Amino acid sequence: MILAAGRGERMRPLTDHTPKPLLKAAGLPLIEHHLWRLKSAGITDVVINTAWLGEQLPKTLGDGSRFGLRLLFSHEGTALETAGGIRRALPLLGGGDFLLVNGDVYCDCNLQSLLSANAPTLLLVDNPPQHPGGDFGLQDGRVVNQPKQFTYAGIALLSSALFQSLGDGVAALGPLLRQWADAGILHGQHYGGYWQDVGTPERLRQLNQYLEDKR
């Protein structure tokens, strides 16, 4: 599942007429970078939630056939936040484990290591300049709330069962992740390669430069 429903306030005015996942990096919409990487990892079905300017996503991406994927859209109207969006999309997710990807991040990671995990697993990265306080720590492969030496990368393997008891409505994922960390059920993998939270025009420019330099 790709989370693509956010308003992108910090990206304005770029997001006034374009949903953030369709902003381009190196000539390709952010979400298409994800779709090609998911295809390479062996994923076949992808659920995308939408809200702000959401009609543009299926119009641009189609049914997914040009990526070798099947795209399913969960339209929210009013954004339900991260966990709320997942809960709304559960009927499309098949009832088992699923890979979760924030639509506004970019990562060079190989997703196979997450897909092969046998427990809910977060991808963690070194704390970036814009988030020096971090989110979580890692102890013996498990995610802990202290010390906060790493930042959640916005990519995870989760289970549909974790969201079954959540009511239908607005709900954020962060508090749930902290609860699950306290309960000892979250595993973690540290990734030390390139990752970018594309949350501002400046970080979008940085990603563009990185991708152009790779060519």
GUGU-431730 format. One record per residue: x, y, z of N, C-alpha, C in turn; residue number from 1; residue in one letter. Coordinates in pm, 1 decimal. Layout:
residues N
[[X,Y,Z],[X,Y,Z],[X,Y,Z],NUM,a]
...
//
This chain:
residues 215
[[83.9,-119.1,0.0],[0.0,0.0,0.0],[87.2,123.6,0.0],1,m]
[[54.8,218.5,-87.4],[123.0,347.1,-91.5],[29.7,453.2,-33.6],2,i]
[[77.4,524.5,67.5],[0.2,633.4,127.8],[17.1,758.4,42.6],3,l]
[[-92.5,804.3,-17.4],[-83.6,914.1,-114.3],[-194.7,1016.6,-96.1],4,a]
[[-252.5,1024.2,24.4],[-370.6,1108.1,43.4],[-341.5,1244.7,103.6],5,a]
[[-217.4,1270.5,145.2],[-187.9,1392.6,218.6],[-199.6,1519.8,135.6],6,g]
[[-221.1,1629.8,204.3],[-236.3,1760.1,139.5],[-103.1,1819.3,94.7],7,r]
[[4.5,1788.1,166.7],[135.1,1842.6,130.1],[147.4,1991.0,156.6],8,g]
[[106.4,2033.0,275.7],[106.8,2176.7,307.9],[244.7,2240.0,292.8],9,e]
[[349.4,2168.9,336.7],[484.1,2227.4,333.0],[538.9,2236.2,191.2],10,r]
[[472.1,2170.1,96.1],[515.9,2174.3,-43.4],[444.1,2282.2,-123.8],11,m]
[[352.5,2355.4,-61.6],[281.6,2459.2,-134.5],[379.8,2566.9,-179.6],12,r]
[[361.3,2626.0,-296.7],[244.1,2616.4,-384.3],[247.2,2498.5,-482.7],13,p]
[[352.7,2414.2,-475.9],[363.7,2304.7,-572.9],[244.2,2210.3,-566.1],14,l]
[[188.0,2195.1,-445.5],[78.5,2100.4,-428.3],[-59.8,2164.6,-435.0],15,t]
[[-66.8,2291.7,-473.7],[-197.9,2355.8,-485.0],[-281.3,2293.0,-596.6],16,d]
[[-213.8,2246.7,-700.4],[-285.6,2190.5,-815.2],[-238.0,2050.4,-852.5],17,h]
[[-140.3,1998.8,-777.6],[-86.0,1865.8,-804.2],[-70.8,1791.3,-672.3],18,t]
[[-125.0,1670.5,-659.4],[-101.9,1594.8,-536.1],[46.2,1562.6,-520.5],19,p]
[[94.5,1564.4,-398.0],[238.6,1550.7,-374.5],[299.5,1427.3,-441.0],20,k]
[[233.3,1310.1,-440.7],[295.8,1193.5,-505.1],[315.8,1208.0,-655.3],21,p]
[[251.7,1306.4,-717.9],[269.3,1326.9,-861.0],[371.5,1435.8,-894.2],22,l]
[[428.8,1499.2,-790.8],[539.1,1591.4,-816.1],[655.7,1512.1,-872.9],23,l]
[[728.4,1570.6,-965.5],[829.3,1494.8,-1039.6],[969.2,1509.7,-980.7],24,k]
[[1039.1,1398.0,-981.1],[1180.3,1393.4,-945.3],[1253.6,1326.2,-1060.5],25,a]
[[1346.8,1396.9,-1121.6],[1419.3,1348.4,-1239.5],[1322.1,1308.3,-1350.0],26,a]
[[1217.6,1389.0,-1366.8],[1123.5,1369.1,-1476.4],[1016.4,1265.2,-1453.0],27,g]
[[1016.3,1202.0,-1335.9],[921.4,1095.2,-1307.2],[844.9,1128.3,-1179.8],28,l]
[[710.5,1114.5,-1177.3],[637.1,1138.8,-1053.3],[692.5,1054.4,-939.1],29,p]
[[695.1,1111.0,-819.3],[748.2,1040.6,-702.9],[688.3,900.8,-689.6],30,l]
[[558.1,889.3,-708.3],[492.1,761.3,-686.6],[534.8,657.9,-790.5],31,i]
[[574.2,703.5,-908.1],[618.3,607.9,-1009.8],[753.3,545.7,-973.3],32,e]
[[838.3,620.8,-905.9],[962.8,561.6,-855.4],[929.6,442.8,-765.0],33,h]
[[829.2,461.3,-678.6],[787.1,351.5,-590.5],[732.3,234.1,-671.1],34,h]
[[648.4,262.8,-768.3],[583.3,155.4,-843.1],[684.9,68.9,-916.7],35,l]
[[783.7,130.5,-977.5],[886.6,52.5,-1045.8],[967.9,-30.1,-947.9],36,w]
[[996.0,25.4,-830.2],[1072.2,-50.1,-729.4],[989.0,-165.9,-673.9],37,r]
[[860.6,-143.2,-654.0],[773.2,-250.2,-606.5],[764.3,-362.8,-709.5],38,l]
[[754.2,-325.3,-835.5],[752.3,-424.6,-941.4],[880.4,-506.9,-939.4],39,k]
[[993.6,-441.3,-923.2],[1122.1,-510.5,-920.3],[1133.1,-606.2,-802.5],40,s]
[[1060.8,-575.4,-694.3],[1064.4,-660.7,-575.0],[967.9,-777.9,-584.2],41,a]
[[892.3,-785.7,-693.8],[801.1,-898.0,-710.6],[658.5,-871.7,-667.8],42,g]
[[628.2,-748.1,-629.1],[491.1,-711.8,-592.8],[404.8,-711.1,-719.5],43,i]
[[280.1,-755.2,-705.4],[189.4,-755.3,-821.4],[70.0,-662.0,-803.1],44,t]
[[19.3,-648.2,-679.6],[-98.1,-565.0,-652.0],[-59.2,-451.6,-558.3],45,d]
[[-102.2,-330.9,-589.7],[-69.9,-214.5,-507.5],[-197.5,-136.1,-479.3],46,v]
[[-224.5,-109.4,-352.5],[-335.7,-25.2,-309.5],[-282.1,116.0,-287.1],47,v]
[[-350.2,215.5,-340.3],[-311.3,355.8,-323.9],[-429.5,431.5,-265.8],48,i]
[[-409.7,495.8,-150.0],[-519.8,577.4,-97.5],[-508.4,719.6,-148.7],49,n]
[[-621.7,784.4,-165.8],[-624.1,918.8,-222.6],[-719.0,1007.5,-142.9],50,t]
[[-693.1,1137.3,-147.4],[-785.2,1236.6,-90.1],[-766.7,1366.7,-168.3],51,a]
[[-666.5,1448.3,-127.6],[-644.5,1577.4,-193.1],[-612.6,1557.7,-341.0],52,w]
[[-695.9,1617.4,-428.3],[-678.8,1606.1,-572.9],[-663.5,1460.2,-615.9],53,l]
[[-732.2,1372.8,-543.0],[-714.1,1230.0,-561.4],[-751.8,1177.8,-697.9],54,g]
[[-840.5,1247.4,-768.1],[-881.4,1199.9,-899.8],[-766.6,1200.9,-999.8],55,e]
[[-661.9,1279.9,-969.6],[-548.6,1286.1,-1061.9],[-464.2,1158.2,-1060.8],56,q]
[[-466.5,1085.1,-950.3],[-380.6,966.9,-940.3],[-424.8,855.1,-1034.7],57,l]
[[-550.5,810.1,-1030.4],[-589.7,707.7,-1128.1],[-584.6,758.9,-1272.3],58,p]
[[-610.7,888.1,-1290.2],[-604.6,944.0,-1425.0],[-462.3,936.1,-1480.7],59,k]
[[-363.8,959.4,-1394.3],[-223.7,957.4,-1437.5],[-167.7,815.7,-1444.2],60,t]
[[-202.2,732.9,-1345.6],[-139.0,601.3,-1333.4],[-215.0,490.4,-1404.2],61,l]
[[-344.9,512.7,-1428.3],[-424.6,409.3,-1493.4],[-443.1,288.0,-1405.3],62,g]
[[-455.5,172.3,-1466.4],[-480.3,49.9,-1391.2],[-352.1,-19.4,-1347.7],63,d]
[[-238.5,39.1,-1381.7],[-110.0,-16.9,-1341.7],[-45.4,-106.9,-1443.8],64,g]
[[-112.8,-135.4,-1554.0],[-62.2,-232.9,-1650.2],[70.7,-190.0,-1712.1],65,s]
[[92.4,-60.0,-1727.2],[219.0,-17.2,-1788.8],[337.1,-37.4,-1694.4],66,r]
[[309.2,-61.1,-1565.8],[415.0,-95.0,-1470.2],[424.7,-245.8,-1447.9],67,f]
[[332.4,-320.1,-1506.8],[324.6,-462.7,-1477.8],[259.2,-490.1,-1343.9],68,g]
[[174.4,-398.0,-1298.9],[108.2,-407.4,-1169.2],[-43.0,-396.3,-1185.7],69,l]
[[-114.3,-433.5,-1079.6],[-257.1,-405.4,-1071.9],[-276.8,-301.1,-961.8],70,r]
[[-327.4,-183.3,-999.0],[-347.7,-76.0,-901.8],[-492.5,-72.1,-855.6],71,l]
[[-509.6,-62.0,-724.7],[-641.3,-49.6,-662.6],[-641.4,79.9,-582.8],72,l]
[[-746.5,159.3,-595.4],[-750.6,290.2,-531.2],[-854.0,292.6,-418.9],73,f]
[[-810.8,344.6,-304.1],[-899.7,363.3,-189.8],[-924.0,512.9,-175.0],74,s]
[[-1038.8,559.9,-223.7],[-1069.0,702.9,-224.0],[-1133.3,743.1,-90.9],75,h]
[[-1074.7,843.0,-26.3],[-1120.7,882.3,107.3],[-1204.5,1008.9,108.3],76,e]
[[-1197.8,1092.0,7.4],[-1266.0,1220.0,14.7],[-1188.1,1311.5,107.7],77,g]
[[-1219.3,1307.7,235.5],[-1141.4,1377.4,337.5],[-1034.7,1282.4,390.6],78,t]
[[-910.4,1328.8,394.9],[-800.0,1242.3,435.3],[-820.5,1188.8,576.9],79,a]
[[-794.1,1060.0,594.1],[-815.3,991.9,721.9],[-687.1,973.2,801.2],80,l]
[[-578.6,1040.0,761.7],[-446.4,1020.6,820.5],[-394.5,880.5,786.6],81,e]
[[-276.2,849.1,835.9],[-207.1,727.8,793.0],[-278.8,599.8,837.4],82,t]
[[-300.8,583.5,967.0],[-365.2,460.9,1015.3],[-510.8,453.2,970.8],83,a]
[[-579.1,567.5,968.6],[-718.0,569.3,922.7],[-730.2,528.3,777.4],84,g]
[[-633.3,571.8,697.1],[-633.6,533.7,556.5],[-610.0,385.0,537.9],85,g]
[[-520.6,329.1,619.6],[-496.3,184.4,613.4],[-621.7,108.2,653.9],86,i]
[[-685.1,152.1,762.8],[-806.8,83.7,810.6],[-915.0,86.0,702.9],87,r]
[[-933.2,197.6,636.1],[-1033.6,207.9,530.7],[-1001.1,114.1,414.1],88,r]
[[-872.3,93.3,388.0],[-830.8,13.3,273.2],[-820.7,-136.3,302.3],89,a]
[[-846.9,-178.1,425.9],[-830.2,-320.0,460.5],[-901.5,-416.3,365.3],90,l]
[[-1023.7,-386.8,318.8],[-1087.9,-481.1,226.6],[-1010.0,-503.3,97.4],91,p]
[[-924.5,-407.7,61.1],[-845.3,-421.4,-60.3],[-710.3,-487.8,-35.8],92,l]
[[-672.0,-502.0,90.8],[-537.0,-548.1,124.1],[-526.7,-698.7,140.2],93,l]
[[-637.9,-767.7,137.8],[-632.1,-913.2,133.6],[-623.9,-985.7,267.0],94,g]
[[-616.4,-911.1,376.5],[-624.2,-974.8,507.2],[-493.8,-1027.9,563.4],95,g]
[[-383.1,-1017.7,490.6],[-255.3,-1068.6,540.8],[-154.9,-958.0,563.4],96,g]
[[-27.5,-993.3,549.3],[78.3,-893.2,560.4],[82.6,-806.8,434.0],97,d]
[[127.6,-684.7,449.6],[140.3,-595.8,334.2],[257.3,-500.6,355.9],98,f]
[[316.7,-458.9,247.2],[423.5,-359.8,250.9],[359.5,-221.5,248.2],99,l]
[[400.3,-135.7,338.4],[348.7,1.1,346.3],[458.6,98.3,305.7],100,l]
[[425.4,190.3,215.4],[523.5,288.1,167.5],[459.8,426.8,169.5],101,v]
[[525.4,522.0,235.1],[479.9,660.6,228.5],[506.5,714.4,88.1],102,n]
[[406.9,778.6,29.8],[422.2,829.1,-105.9],[518.0,944.9,-118.5],103,g]
[[558.2,1006.7,-6.9],[643.4,1125.7,-13.7],[785.1,1098.9,36.6],104,d]
[[831.1,972.7,26.1],[970.3,943.3,54.8],[1034.4,882.9,-70.5],105,v]
[[1167.0,884.2,-71.6],[1241.3,814.6,-176.2],[1350.7,735.4,-106.8],106,y]
[[1369.4,611.3,-150.6],[1470.0,526.7,-87.4],[1527.8,430.8,-190.3],107,c]
[[1659.2,413.9,-186.6],[1728.4,322.7,-277.2],[1731.6,179.2,-225.6],108,d]
[[1663.1,153.4,-115.7],[1673.4,23.3,-50.5],[1616.5,-89.4,-137.4],109,c]
[[1668.6,-210.0,-114.8],[1613.7,-331.0,-173.1],[1501.2,-378.8,-82.5],110,n]
[[1380.8,-384.4,-133.0],[1264.8,-417.6,-50.0],[1255.7,-565.3,-15.4],111,l]
[[1339.0,-648.6,-76.4],[1329.2,-791.4,-52.8],[1351.9,-828.4,92.9],112,q]
[[1441.7,-757.2,161.2],[1470.2,-791.9,300.4],[1348.3,-767.8,389.0],113,s]
[[1271.5,-664.2,359.2],[1148.6,-641.2,434.1],[1043.4,-746.0,400.5],114,l]
[[1030.7,-776.5,272.5],[929.0,-872.0,229.4],[952.5,-1011.1,286.4],115,l]
[[1078.5,-1042.4,316.8],[1109.8,-1174.4,370.9],[1100.1,-1180.3,522.9],116,s]
[[1070.1,-1067.2,587.8],[1056.4,-1067.1,733.3],[932.5,-1146.6,774.0],117,a]
[[939.1,-1208.5,891.6],[825.2,-1288.2,938.3],[755.2,-1225.5,1057.7],118,n]
[[770.5,-1091.4,1070.9],[705.3,-1016.6,1178.5],[691.6,-872.5,1132.2],119,a]
[[600.8,-796.5,1193.0],[591.8,-654.0,1158.4],[728.1,-587.4,1172.6],120,p]
[[773.6,-521.5,1065.9],[911.2,-471.7,1060.3],[914.4,-331.7,1000.2],121,t]
[[983.7,-241.2,1068.9],[1001.6,-104.5,1020.2],[1139.3,-89.4,957.7],122,l]
[[1146.7,-13.0,850.5],[1275.5,27.8,796.4],[1315.6,157.3,866.7],123,l]
[[1434.7,158.6,923.8],[1484.5,273.5,998.0],[1609.2,328.6,929.6],124,l]
[[1622.0,461.2,932.3],[1737.4,528.0,872.3],[1801.6,619.1,975.7],125,v]
[[1924.2,661.9,948.1],[1991.0,757.5,1036.9],[1910.4,886.6,1043.9],126,d]
[[1910.1,948.8,1159.4],[1831.9,1070.9,1176.5],[1880.3,1180.0,1080.9],127,n]
[[1788.8,1232.5,997.4],[1827.8,1336.5,901.3],[1834.0,1473.4,967.9],128,p]
[[1891.3,1572.9,900.9],[1902.8,1707.6,959.4],[1769.3,1766.4,1001.7],129,p]
[[1661.4,1736.6,924.5],[1531.5,1795.8,957.4],[1460.0,1723.6,1071.3],130,q]
[[1517.3,1611.4,1117.0],[1453.6,1533.7,1224.6],[1562.1,1474.3,1315.4],131,h]
[[1641.2,1561.0,1378.8],[1756.3,1511.9,1456.2],[1716.3,1433.6,1580.7],132,p]
[[1594.1,1454.9,1629.5],[1551.0,1387.3,1752.0],[1514.2,1242.0,1733.1],133,g]
[[1494.6,1200.4,1606.9],[1466.4,1060.3,1579.2],[1330.3,1012.0,1623.8],134,g]
[[1304.5,883.7,1598.2],[1176.8,820.1,1632.0],[1192.8,699.2,1722.9],135,d]
[[1289.0,612.5,1689.0],[1299.6,483.9,1756.6],[1445.3,442.9,1771.5],136,f]
[[1463.5,337.4,1850.9],[1592.2,271.1,1860.6],[1578.8,126.7,1818.5],137,g]
[[1690.8,56.4,1815.5],[1693.1,-85.6,1781.8],[1770.5,-160.1,1889.8],138,l]
[[1711.7,-265.0,1942.3],[1778.9,-350.6,2039.2],[1753.9,-495.9,2001.0],139,q]
[[1860.5,-565.3,1964.9],[1849.5,-706.3,1926.6],[1744.6,-728.0,1817.9],140,d]
[[1740.1,-634.2,1722.1],[1649.2,-648.7,1609.8],[1508.0,-602.4,1634.5],141,g]
[[1477.2,-559.9,1755.5],[1343.1,-511.4,1787.3],[1342.7,-359.5,1800.1],142,r]
[[1232.0,-299.1,1759.3],[1216.5,-154.1,1768.8],[1180.1,-116.6,1911.8],143,v]
[[1249.4,-16.4,1965.7],[1220.7,35.2,2100.0],[1200.3,186.8,2090.1],144,v]
[[1132.9,240.6,2189.0],[1103.3,384.1,2186.6],[1218.8,470.6,2236.0],145,n]
[[1312.3,411.7,2307.0],[1430.2,484.1,2355.5],[1551.5,392.4,2344.3],146,q]
[[1667.9,443.3,2307.2],[1695.3,580.5,2261.1],[1648.9,599.3,2118.1],147,p]
[[1626.8,722.9,2079.4],[1573.8,752.6,1945.9],[1688.9,778.7,1848.2],148,k]
[[1766.0,674.0,1822.1],[1883.9,694.1,1737.6],[1854.0,684.0,1588.8],149,q]
[[1731.0,641.8,1553.3],[1694.4,625.4,1413.5],[1559.6,691.0,1384.1],150,f]
[[1535.6,714.7,1255.9],[1410.1,772.6,1207.7],[1335.5,668.4,1124.7],151,t]
[[1204.9,659.5,1146.0],[1122.4,570.6,1066.0],[1123.7,619.0,921.5],152,y]
[[1156.3,529.0,829.4],[1175.1,567.0,689.9],[1045.1,581.4,612.9],153,a]
[[932.1,548.5,674.6],[805.9,553.1,601.2],[785.9,430.8,514.6],154,g]
[[857.8,322.4,546.3],[847.3,196.0,473.7],[844.1,84.4,577.4],155,i]
[[748.0,-5.5,567.0],[733.2,-108.9,669.9],[659.8,-230.1,614.9],156,a]
[[681.8,-343.6,677.7],[598.1,-460.6,656.3],[505.5,-471.0,776.4],157,l]
[[375.6,-466.0,752.5],[277.4,-469.2,860.6],[173.4,-576.7,832.8],158,l]
[[93.0,-604.6,933.1],[-11.7,-705.5,921.8],[-148.8,-639.3,926.8],159,s]
[[-238.0,-683.6,841.3],[-374.6,-630.5,843.1],[-439.9,-650.3,979.1],160,s]
[[-402.9,-757.8,1048.3],[-464.4,-788.3,1177.3],[-441.1,-677.7,1279.9],161,a]
[[-331.9,-603.9,1266.1],[-301.1,-496.7,1361.0],[-402.8,-383.6,1354.4],162,l]
[[-475.8,-373.0,1244.7],[-566.8,-260.3,1224.2],[-714.1,-299.6,1234.0],163,f]
[[-742.6,-428.0,1255.4],[-880.9,-474.4,1252.1],[-966.8,-409.6,1360.3],164,q]
[[-907.9,-384.5,1475.7],[-986.4,-328.5,1586.0],[-994.9,-176.6,1583.1],165,s]
[[-926.7,-115.1,1487.8],[-928.5,31.3,1476.8],[-1060.7,76.4,1417.2],166,l]
[[-1122.5,176.3,1477.9],[-1247.9,228.3,1425.2],[-1227.6,300.3,1293.7],167,g]
[[-1332.6,306.9,1214.2],[-1325.4,375.9,1085.3],[-1328.7,526.4,1110.7],168,d]
[[-1222.5,595.5,1073.7],[-1215.0,740.1,1095.3],[-1071.1,785.6,1093.7],169,g]
[[-1049.4,910.3,1131.5],[-915.9,969.0,1128.7],[-830.3,908.9,1239.8],170,v]
[[-711.0,859.5,1202.3],[-618.5,804.3,1301.7],[-478.0,807.0,1244.3],171,a]
[[-382.0,842.7,1328.7],[-242.4,850.2,1286.3],[-170.2,719.1,1317.4],172,a]
[[-69.0,688.7,1238.6],[5.7,564.7,1257.3],[109.8,575.8,1367.8],173,l]
[[168.8,694.7,1385.2],[277.9,711.2,1481.4],[247.4,659.1,1620.2],174,g]
[[134.6,700.3,1682.7],[104.2,649.4,1816.2],[89.9,496.9,1821.0],175,p]
[[35.4,437.6,1715.8],[23.2,291.8,1711.8],[160.4,225.8,1706.3],176,l]
[[250.9,280.7,1626.0],[385.8,224.8,1619.7],[453.8,230.3,1755.6],177,l]
[[434.5,338.4,1829.0],[496.2,349.0,1961.2],[435.3,247.5,2058.2],178,r]
[[303.7,226.1,2048.7],[240.2,124.0,2132.2],[294.4,-14.9,2100.4],179,q]
[[307.5,-44.4,1971.4],[356.3,-176.3,1930.8],[502.5,-194.2,1969.6],180,w]
[[579.3,-86.0,1967.0],[718.4,-94.1,2012.0],[723.4,-126.8,2160.9],181,a]
[[639.4,-60.8,2239.5],[632.7,-89.6,2382.5],[592.2,-234.4,2408.6],182,d]
[[506.5,-287.6,2321.8],[459.9,-425.2,2338.7],[561.7,-528.0,2289.1],183,a]
[[669.5,-479.2,2223.8],[774.8,-569.1,2179.6],[744.3,-647.4,2054.1],184,g]
[[644.7,-601.6,1975.9],[605.5,-680.2,1858.0],[661.8,-624.1,1727.4],185,i]
[[732.2,-510.6,1734.9],[787.8,-449.6,1614.2],[934.0,-486.3,1597.5],186,l]
[[969.9,-539.2,1482.8],[1109.0,-561.1,1447.8],[1155.9,-443.9,1361.8],187,h]
[[1285.2,-432.9,1345.5],[1339.1,-322.1,1267.6],[1458.8,-362.9,1185.9],188,g]
[[1477.2,-293.5,1074.0],[1595.8,-309.2,990.4],[1653.4,-170.9,964.3],189,q]
[[1783.5,-158.0,984.8],[1849.4,-29.1,960.3],[1901.6,-23.8,817.5],190,h]
[[1873.0,87.8,750.0],[1922.0,108.3,614.5],[2012.6,230.4,613.8],191,y]
[[2134.0,213.6,564.5],[2230.7,322.1,568.9],[2253.7,391.1,437.0],192,g]
[[2178.7,353.5,333.1],[2195.6,414.0,201.7],[2113.0,540.2,184.6],193,g]
[[2090.3,578.6,59.8],[2021.4,704.7,32.8],[1872.6,693.7,63.9],194,y]
[[1825.3,791.7,138.8],[1683.2,804.7,172.4],[1653.0,953.6,182.0],195,w]
[[1534.8,991.8,137.4],[1494.7,1132.8,145.0],[1346.4,1142.4,175.3],196,q]
[[1315.1,1221.1,276.6],[1176.9,1259.2,304.6],[1149.0,1383.1,220.3],197,d]
[[1067.2,1366.4,116.2],[1046.9,1475.4,21.2],[934.0,1565.4,71.9],198,v]
[[961.2,1633.5,183.3],[856.5,1710.0,248.6],[855.1,1858.0,218.9],199,g]
[[959.5,1908.8,153.0],[967.0,2051.0,121.6],[1021.0,2067.6,-20.8],200,t]
[[996.8,2183.3,-84.1],[1053.9,2207.0,-216.7],[1205.3,2191.0,-219.9],201,p]
[[1273.5,2230.9,-112.9],[1418.9,2219.0,-109.5],[1462.2,2072.2,-111.8],202,e]
[[1393.2,1986.3,-37.1],[1430.8,1844.6,-36.7],[1393.4,1777.5,-169.1],203,r]
[[1291.0,1828.5,-236.3],[1260.9,1779.4,-370.4],[1373.8,1817.0,-466.1],204,l]
[[1427.9,1936.5,-452.6],[1541.5,1976.9,-535.3],[1663.8,1889.0,-506.5],205,r]
[[1683.9,1857.6,-378.5],[1796.6,1770.8,-342.4],[1780.8,1632.4,-405.2],206,q]
[[1659.8,1579.1,-403.1],[1635.7,1448.8,-464.7],[1658.2,1455.7,-615.4],207,l]
[[1609.8,1560.3,-677.4],[1632.7,1577.8,-820.2],[1781.0,1576.1,-852.6],208,n]
[[1859.0,1647.5,-773.6],[2004.0,1654.0,-797.0],[2067.8,1517.6,-778.9],209,q]
[[2026.3,1445.9,-675.2],[2080.4,1311.4,-649.8],[2051.0,1218.4,-768.2],210,y]
[[1927.6,1219.5,-815.8],[1890.6,1130.3,-925.6],[1959.5,1170.0,-1055.2],211,l]
[[1974.7,1299.4,-1078.1],[2044.4,1344.0,-1198.0],[2192.2,1302.4,-1192.2],212,e]
[[2252.0,1310.8,-1074.8],[2392.4,1273.0,-1060.3],[2412.3,1123.1,-1080.0],213,d]
[[2309.4,1043.2,-1052.5],[2319.4,898.7,-1069.0],[2320.1,856.1,-1214.5],214,k]
[[2265.1,939.6,-1300.6],[2251.8,902.0,-1441.2],[2387.2,895.0,-1512.2],215,r]
//
